[in-house]
């Protein structure tokens, strides 16, 4: 099954650039390790909104967020408000 994990952070002021740099480094590190597919987005209307999407291929889903996703969401809380959701591709249901 395909699992999409979306972690968004709403930042402001000097936290905006710090959060962007943190997420850019996070993506660079984990792309080198060949872990999940990672994509980083910024909101086109709100410059302080940043989202990272982690795409996983899983044999089964236990109904909880991944350890990596939870760790990242917790780390981003120092930059602003965090929203963390998981989505399962419908064809897999």
N, C-alpha and C positions, 0 to 999 in steps of 0.2 A: 504494500500500500504506500501511497505517496502522502507525506505529511508536510504541511507548510506551517512554519512557526514564524509569527510576525511579532517583532519587538519594536515598539515605537517609543520615542522619548520627546517630550516637549521641553525645550530649553529656552533660556533667554540670557541676554547680556553676555558676559565673558564665558559662561558655561557652554554657549553654542559652539564656539570653535574648539573648546576642550573636548566636548562630546564627539564632534566630527573627527578630530584627530584620533581619539580613542577607538572609534569604530573603524576608521580606515586601517589602523594598525591591527585591530582584531581580524579584519578581513584578510589582510596580507598574511598574517601568521597562519590562519586556519586554511587558507587556500593552498599554501605550500604543503600542508600536511595531508591534503586530499580528503578532508572531512566533508561535511555536507556542502551543497551548493549554497553560496552566499551572495546576496545582492544588497546593496546599500542605496537608499533613496532619500531625497529631501523633498519636502512638500513644496509644490510650485507656488502656493499662496502664502504659506506661513514659514518664514525662513528658519525659525527655530525648531521646526518639526523634522525629525530624522527617524527613518525606519530601516531596520535590517530584516531581511527575509532569509530564513534558513530552510532549505528544501531537503527533506530526508526521504530515503527509500527504506521502509521498515517492513519486516515480516509480519509483525503484529504491533498493535498500539495498546498500551496499558491504560490509556485514558488520562495520563498526566503529561505535563510538559517535560521536555528533555532536560537532562542535567545541565548540558551546555547552555540551553536557552534560559533556564532559571538562574544560572550563575551570571550570565550576561545581563539579564534584566535587573538583578540585584546590584550589579556594578554600576549600571546606568542611573540608578536612583539618586546618586550624588549630583547628577547634572540636571535633573528635572523630574517631571511626572512621567511615569512609565506605564505603558499598556502592553500586555503580553498575551497573545492568543495563539491557539493551535487549530489548524484546519486539516481535515482529511478529504482527499479527492473523492468525489461522489462515485466515480466508476468503481472504486474499491469497496463500496458498501454492499 
